[in-house]
Amino acid sequence: MMSTELDTYTEENQVNNSTYIDEMVKALEAYPPLLDVKHIMEILMVGENVAYQEMKSGKFPVMKVGKLMRVAKPFFAKYIIESSCGTE
């Protein structure tokens, strides 16, 4: 790929990522600032076991309140975006 083609590709990719980030933020607006396992299940469309596995995986910071696990919405959004864009 020539330099100008590479520049064009990079710019297009950044625009696509920016659009994806905006869409992700809008999609998560309805959720509370701290997400619990039920929210994770709903967002990822997975069962309870998989949701807990993801929360325990260390891929995003999780806060424990007693026995309950919570994740701040911005950290979870970042995890989704990075996973989807292949930057993880």
DSSP file (Angstrom, degrees, kcal/mol; ACC not computed):
  #  RESIDUE AA STRUCTURE BP1 BP2  ACC     N-H-->O    O-->H-N    N-H-->O    O-->H-N    TCO  KAPPA ALPHA  PHI   PSI    X-CA   Y-CA   Z-CA
    1    1 A M              0   0    0      0, 0.0     2,-0.0     0, 0.0     0, 0.0   0.000 360.0 360.0 360.0 132.7    0.0    0.0    0.0
    2    2 A M     >  -     0   0    0      1,-0.1     4,-2.6     4,-0.0     5,-0.2  -0.314 360.0-103.3 -74.1 163.7    1.3    3.4   -0.9
    3    3 A S  H  > S+     0   0    0      1,-0.2     4,-2.7     2,-0.2     5,-0.2   0.896 120.8  48.0 -57.8 -45.0    1.5    6.1    1.7
    4    4 A T  H  > S+     0   0    0      2,-0.2     4,-2.3     1,-0.2    -1,-0.2   0.883 112.4  49.9 -66.7 -36.7   -1.5    8.0    0.5
    5    5 A E  H  > S+     0   0    0      2,-0.2     4,-2.5     1,-0.2    -1,-0.2   0.904 111.9  48.5 -65.5 -40.7   -3.6    4.8    0.4
    6    6 A L  H  X S+     0   0    0     -4,-2.6     4,-2.7     2,-0.2    -2,-0.2   0.912 110.9  50.4 -64.6 -43.3   -2.5    3.9    3.9
    7    7 A D  H  X S+     0   0    0     -4,-2.7     4,-2.5     2,-0.2    -2,-0.2   0.920 111.9  47.8 -60.2 -44.5   -3.4    7.4    5.1
    8    8 A T  H  X S+     0   0    0     -4,-2.3     4,-2.6     2,-0.2    -2,-0.2   0.922 112.5  48.9 -62.9 -45.0   -6.8    7.2    3.5
    9    9 A Y  H  X S+     0   0    0     -4,-2.5     4,-2.4     1,-0.2    -2,-0.2   0.920 112.3  48.6 -60.3 -44.8   -7.3    3.7    5.0
   10   10 A T  H  X S+     0   0    0     -4,-2.7     4,-2.2     2,-0.2    -2,-0.2   0.910 112.1  48.3 -63.4 -43.7   -6.3    4.9    8.5
   11   11 A E  H  X S+     0   0    0     -4,-2.5     4,-2.2     2,-0.2    -1,-0.2   0.919 112.3  48.6 -63.5 -44.1   -8.5    8.0    8.3
   12   12 A E  H  X S+     0   0    0     -4,-2.6     4,-2.5     1,-0.2    -2,-0.2   0.907 111.2  50.7 -62.3 -41.5  -11.5    5.8    7.2
   13   13 A N  H  X S+     0   0    0     -4,-2.4     4,-2.5     1,-0.2    -1,-0.2   0.889 109.3  50.6 -64.1 -39.7  -10.9    3.3   10.0
   14   14 A Q  H  X S+     0   0    0     -4,-2.2     4,-2.4     2,-0.2    -1,-0.2   0.894 110.6  49.4 -65.6 -39.4  -10.7    6.2   12.6
   15   15 A V  H  X S+     0   0    0     -4,-2.2     4,-2.5     2,-0.2    -2,-0.2   0.927 111.7  48.8 -64.1 -44.9  -14.0    7.5   11.3
   16   16 A N  H  X S+     0   0    0     -4,-2.5     4,-2.3     1,-0.2    -2,-0.2   0.912 112.7  47.7 -61.2 -43.2  -15.6    4.1   11.5
   17   17 A N  H  X S+     0   0    0     -4,-2.5     4,-2.5     2,-0.2    -1,-0.2   0.899 111.1  51.3 -64.5 -40.8  -14.3    3.6   15.1
   18   18 A S  H  X S+     0   0    0     -4,-2.4     4,-2.4     2,-0.2    -2,-0.2   0.915 111.0  47.8 -62.6 -43.7  -15.5    7.0   16.1
   19   19 A T  H  X S+     0   0    0     -4,-2.5     4,-2.3     1,-0.2    -2,-0.2   0.911 111.8  50.4 -62.6 -42.8  -19.0    6.2   14.8
   20   20 A Y  H  X S+     0   0    0     -4,-2.3     4,-2.4     2,-0.2    -2,-0.2   0.902 109.6  50.4 -62.8 -41.7  -19.0    2.9   16.5
   21   21 A I  H  X S+     0   0    0     -4,-2.5     4,-2.6     2,-0.2    -2,-0.2   0.928 110.1  50.0 -62.8 -45.4  -18.0    4.5   19.8
   22   22 A D  H  X S+     0   0    0     -4,-2.4     4,-2.1     1,-0.2    -2,-0.2   0.913 111.8  48.2 -59.0 -43.5  -20.8    7.0   19.5
   23   23 A E  H  X S+     0   0    0     -4,-2.3     4,-2.3     2,-0.2    -1,-0.2   0.888 111.0  50.8 -64.5 -39.5  -23.3    4.3   18.8
   24   24 A M  H  X S+     0   0    0     -4,-2.4     4,-1.7     2,-0.2    -2,-0.2   0.916 109.0  50.5 -65.3 -43.5  -22.0    2.2   21.8
   25   25 A V  H  X S+     0   0    0     -4,-2.6     4,-0.6     1,-0.2    -2,-0.2   0.922 112.1  47.8 -61.1 -44.1  -22.3    5.2   24.1
   26   26 A K  H >< S+     0   0    0     -4,-2.1     3,-0.9     1,-0.2     4,-0.4   0.900 109.4  53.5 -62.7 -41.2  -25.9    5.8   23.0
   27   27 A A  H 3< S+     0   0    0     -4,-2.3     3,-0.4     1,-0.2    -1,-0.2   0.832 111.7  45.1 -64.7 -31.7  -26.8    2.1   23.4
   28   28 A L  H >< S+     0   0    0     -4,-1.7     3,-1.6     1,-0.2    -1,-0.2   0.482  85.0  94.8 -91.6  -2.8  -25.6    2.1   27.0
   29   29 A E  T << S+     0   0    0     -3,-0.9    -1,-0.2    -4,-0.6    -2,-0.1   0.831  78.9  59.3 -58.1 -33.5  -27.3    5.4   28.0
   30   30 A A  T 3  S+     0   0    0     -3,-0.4    -1,-0.3    -4,-0.4    -2,-0.1   0.646  92.3  85.9 -72.1 -13.9  -30.3    3.6   29.4
   31   31 A Y  S <  S-     0   0    0     -3,-1.6     4,-0.1     1,-0.1    -3,-0.0  -0.544  85.8-105.0 -90.2 154.4  -28.2    1.6   31.9
   32   32 A P        -     0   0    0      0, 0.0    -1,-0.1     0, 0.0    41,-0.1  -0.222  35.9-102.7 -70.4 166.5  -27.2    2.9   35.3
   33   33 A P  S    S+     0   0    0      0, 0.0    40,-3.0     0, 0.0     2,-0.5   0.832 112.5  49.6 -60.6 -33.4  -23.6    4.1   36.1
   34   34 A L  E    S-A   72   0A   0     38,-0.2     2,-0.3    39,-0.1    38,-0.2  -0.942  81.3-152.7-110.8 121.5  -22.7    0.9   37.8
   35   35 A L  E     -A   71   0A   0     36,-3.3    36,-2.0    -2,-0.5     2,-0.2  -0.711   7.1-160.5 -94.4 140.8  -23.6   -2.3   36.0
   36   36 A D     >  -     0   0    0     -2,-0.3     4,-2.2    34,-0.2     3,-0.4  -0.495  42.0 -85.5-107.3-176.2  -24.4   -5.6   37.7
   37   37 A V  H  > S+     0   0    0     32,-0.4     4,-2.6     1,-0.2     5,-0.2   0.846 126.6  56.7 -61.9 -34.9  -24.3   -9.1   36.3
   38   38 A K  H  > S+     0   0    0      2,-0.2     4,-2.1     1,-0.2    -1,-0.2   0.896 108.1  47.9 -64.1 -39.3  -27.9   -8.9   35.0
   39   39 A H  H  > S+     0   0    0     -3,-0.4     4,-3.0     2,-0.2     5,-0.2   0.922 111.1  50.4 -65.3 -43.6  -26.9   -5.8   32.9
   40   40 A I  H  X S+     0   0    0     -4,-2.2     4,-2.6     1,-0.2     5,-0.3   0.911 110.0  51.0 -61.0 -42.4  -23.8   -7.6   31.6
   41   41 A M  H  X>S+     0   0    0     -4,-2.6     5,-1.6     1,-0.2     4,-1.2   0.929 113.4  45.2 -58.8 -45.8  -26.0  -10.6   30.7
   42   42 A E  H  <5S+     0   0    0     -4,-2.1    -2,-0.2     3,-0.2    -1,-0.2   0.918 115.3  45.4 -66.4 -45.6  -28.4   -8.3   28.8
   43   43 A I  H  <5S+     0   0    0     -4,-3.0    -2,-0.2     1,-0.2    -1,-0.2   0.923 122.3  35.5 -67.0 -45.3  -25.7   -6.3   27.0
   44   44 A L  H  <5S-     0   0    0     -4,-2.6    -1,-0.2    -5,-0.2    -2,-0.2   0.581 102.6-130.4 -85.4  -9.9  -23.6   -9.2   25.9
   45   45 A M  T  <5 +     0   0    0     -4,-1.2     2,-0.3    -5,-0.3    -3,-0.2   0.952  64.2 126.1  56.9  52.5  -26.6  -11.5   25.4
   46   46 A V      < -     0   0    0     -5,-1.6    -1,-0.2    -6,-0.2    -2,-0.1  -0.814  61.5 -95.2-130.8 170.5  -25.1  -14.3   27.4
   47   47 A G     >  -     0   0    0     -2,-0.3     4,-2.2    -3,-0.1     5,-0.2  -0.225  43.0 -95.8 -80.8 175.7  -26.1  -16.4   30.4
   48   48 A E  H  > S+     0   0    0      1,-0.2     4,-2.6     2,-0.2     5,-0.2   0.895 120.9  53.0 -62.1 -43.6  -25.3  -15.8   34.0
   49   49 A N  H  > S+     0   0    0      1,-0.2     4,-2.3     2,-0.2    -1,-0.2   0.925 111.5  45.3 -60.6 -45.1  -22.2  -18.1   34.1
   50   50 A V  H  > S+     0   0    0      2,-0.2     4,-2.6     1,-0.2    -1,-0.2   0.899 111.5  53.4 -65.8 -40.1  -20.6  -16.4   31.1
   51   51 A A  H  X S+     0   0    0     -4,-2.2     4,-2.2     1,-0.2    -2,-0.2   0.929 111.0  45.9 -60.3 -45.7  -21.4  -13.0   32.5
   52   52 A Y  H  X S+     0   0    0     -4,-2.6     4,-2.0     2,-0.2    -1,-0.2   0.893 110.4  54.3 -64.8 -39.0  -19.7  -13.9   35.8
   53   53 A Q  H  X S+     0   0    0     -4,-2.3     4,-0.8    -5,-0.2    -2,-0.2   0.927 109.9  47.0 -59.1 -44.7  -16.7  -15.4   33.9
   54   54 A E  H ><>S+     0   0    0     -4,-2.6     3,-0.7     1,-0.2     5,-0.5   0.909 111.3  51.0 -63.9 -41.2  -16.3  -12.1   32.0
   55   55 A M  H 3<5S+     0   0    0     -4,-2.2     3,-0.4     1,-0.2    -1,-0.2   0.820 115.2  42.7 -66.3 -29.7  -16.5  -10.1   35.2
   56   56 A K  H 3<5S+     0   0    0     -4,-2.0    -1,-0.2     1,-0.2    -2,-0.2   0.508  93.1  86.7 -91.0  -5.6  -13.9  -12.3   36.8
   57   57 A S  T <<5S-     0   0    0     -4,-0.8    -1,-0.2    -3,-0.7    -2,-0.1   0.703  92.8-126.5 -71.3 -20.9  -11.6  -12.3   33.8
   58   58 A G  T   5S+     0   0    0     -4,-0.4    -3,-0.1    -3,-0.4    -1,-0.1   0.540  74.9 123.4  85.0   6.3   -9.8   -9.1   34.6
   59   59 A K  S   <S+     0   0    0     -5,-0.5    -4,-0.1     1,-0.2    -5,-0.1   0.689  83.1  14.1 -74.9 -17.9  -10.5   -7.7   31.2
   60   60 A F  S    S-     0   0    0     -6,-0.3    -2,-0.3    -5,-0.2    -1,-0.2  -0.976  97.4 -89.0-151.3 151.8  -12.2   -4.7   32.8
   61   61 A P        -     0   0    0      0, 0.0     2,-0.4     0, 0.0    11,-0.4  -0.400  41.1-165.8 -68.8 135.4  -12.1   -3.4   36.4
   62   62 A V        -     0   0    0      9,-0.1     2,-0.4    -2,-0.1     9,-0.2  -0.960   8.8-147.3-122.7 138.9  -14.8   -4.8   38.7
   63   63 A M  E     -B   70   0B   0      7,-3.8     7,-2.9    -2,-0.4     2,-0.5  -0.885   9.5-147.3-105.2 134.2  -15.8   -3.4   42.1
   64   64 A K  E     -B   69   0B   0     -2,-0.4     2,-0.6     5,-0.2     5,-0.2  -0.895  12.3-174.6-103.0 128.9  -17.0   -5.8   44.9
   65   65 A V  E >  S-B   68   0B   0      3,-2.9     3,-2.1    -2,-0.5     2,-0.4  -0.902  71.3 -54.6-119.3  97.4  -19.6   -4.5   47.3
   66   66 A G  T 3  S-     0   0    0     -2,-0.6     0, 0.0     1,-0.3     0, 0.0  -0.588 122.0 -22.2  65.2-122.8  -19.9   -7.2   49.8
   67   67 A K  T 3  S+     0   0    0     -2,-0.4    -1,-0.3    -3,-0.1     2,-0.2   0.516 120.8  99.1 -92.5  -6.9  -20.7  -10.3   47.7
   68   68 A L  E <   -B   65   0B   0     -3,-2.1    -3,-2.9   -32,-0.0     2,-0.4  -0.569  61.7-146.9 -86.9 144.3  -22.0   -8.2   44.8
   69   69 A M  E     +B   64   0B   0     -2,-0.2   -32,-0.4    -5,-0.2     2,-0.3  -0.908  19.4 176.5-110.5 137.1  -19.9   -7.3   41.7
   70   70 A R  E     -B   63   0B   0     -7,-2.9    -7,-3.8    -2,-0.4     2,-0.4  -0.974  13.4-160.2-136.4 150.6  -20.3   -4.0   39.9
   71   71 A V  E     -A   35   0A   0    -36,-2.0   -36,-3.3    -2,-0.3     2,-0.2  -0.999  27.9-115.2-131.5 136.5  -18.5   -2.5   36.9
   72   72 A A  E >>  -A   34   0A   0     -2,-0.4     4,-1.9   -11,-0.4     3,-0.7  -0.502  27.2-126.1 -69.0 134.2  -18.5    1.2   36.0
   73   73 A K  H 3> S+     0   0    0    -40,-3.0     4,-2.7     1,-0.2     5,-0.2   0.845 106.0  55.5 -53.7 -42.4  -20.3    1.8   32.7
   74   74 A P  H 3> S+     0   0    0      0, 0.0     4,-2.2     0, 0.0    -1,-0.2   0.893 108.4  48.7 -61.5 -37.3  -17.3    3.7   31.1
   75   75 A F  H <> S+     0   0    0     -3,-0.7     4,-2.0     2,-0.2    -2,-0.2   0.893 113.3  46.9 -67.5 -39.0  -14.9    0.8   31.8
   76   76 A F  H  X S+     0   0    0     -4,-1.9     4,-2.4     2,-0.2    -1,-0.2   0.899 110.8  51.7 -70.1 -39.6  -17.4   -1.8   30.4
   77   77 A A  H  X S+     0   0    0     -4,-2.7     4,-2.6    -5,-0.2    -2,-0.2   0.913 109.5  50.6 -61.0 -42.7  -18.0    0.4   27.3
   78   78 A K  H  X S+     0   0    0     -4,-2.2     4,-2.8    -5,-0.2     5,-0.3   0.911 109.1  51.7 -61.5 -42.9  -14.3    0.6   26.7
   79   79 A Y  H  X S+     0   0    0     -4,-2.0     4,-2.4     2,-0.2    -2,-0.2   0.922 111.1  47.2 -59.6 -45.7  -13.9   -3.2   27.0
   80   80 A I  H  X S+     0   0    0     -4,-2.4     4,-2.5     2,-0.2    -2,-0.2   0.934 113.7  47.4 -62.7 -46.3  -16.7   -3.7   24.4
   81   81 A I  H  X S+     0   0    0     -4,-2.6     4,-2.2     1,-0.2     6,-0.2   0.932 114.2  46.0 -62.7 -47.2  -15.2   -1.2   22.0
   82   82 A E  H  X>S+     0   0    0     -4,-2.8     5,-2.0     1,-0.2     6,-0.9   0.891 114.2  48.6 -64.6 -39.3  -11.7   -2.6   22.3
   83   83 A S  H  <5S+     0   0    0     -4,-2.4     3,-0.5    -5,-0.3    -1,-0.2   0.903 114.5  45.6 -65.4 -40.9  -12.9   -6.2   21.9
   84   84 A S  H  <5S+     0   0    0     -4,-2.5    -2,-0.2     1,-0.2    -1,-0.2   0.816 113.5  48.2 -73.5 -31.8  -15.1   -5.3   18.9
   85   85 A C  H  <5S-     0   0    0     -4,-2.2    -1,-0.2    -5,-0.2    -2,-0.2   0.459 111.0-118.6 -90.9  -0.4  -12.3   -3.3   17.2
   86   86 A G  T  <5S+     0   0    0     -4,-0.5    -3,-0.2    -3,-0.5    -4,-0.1   0.752  79.7 120.7  74.2  24.2   -9.7   -6.0   17.7
   87   87 A T      <       0   0    0     -5,-2.0    -4,-0.2    -6,-0.2    -5,-0.1   0.398 360.0 360.0 -98.9   3.2   -7.4   -3.8   19.8
   88   88 A E              0   0    0     -6,-0.9    -1,-0.2    -5,-0.1    -5,-0.1   0.473 360.0 360.0 -77.2 360.0   -7.6   -6.1   22.9
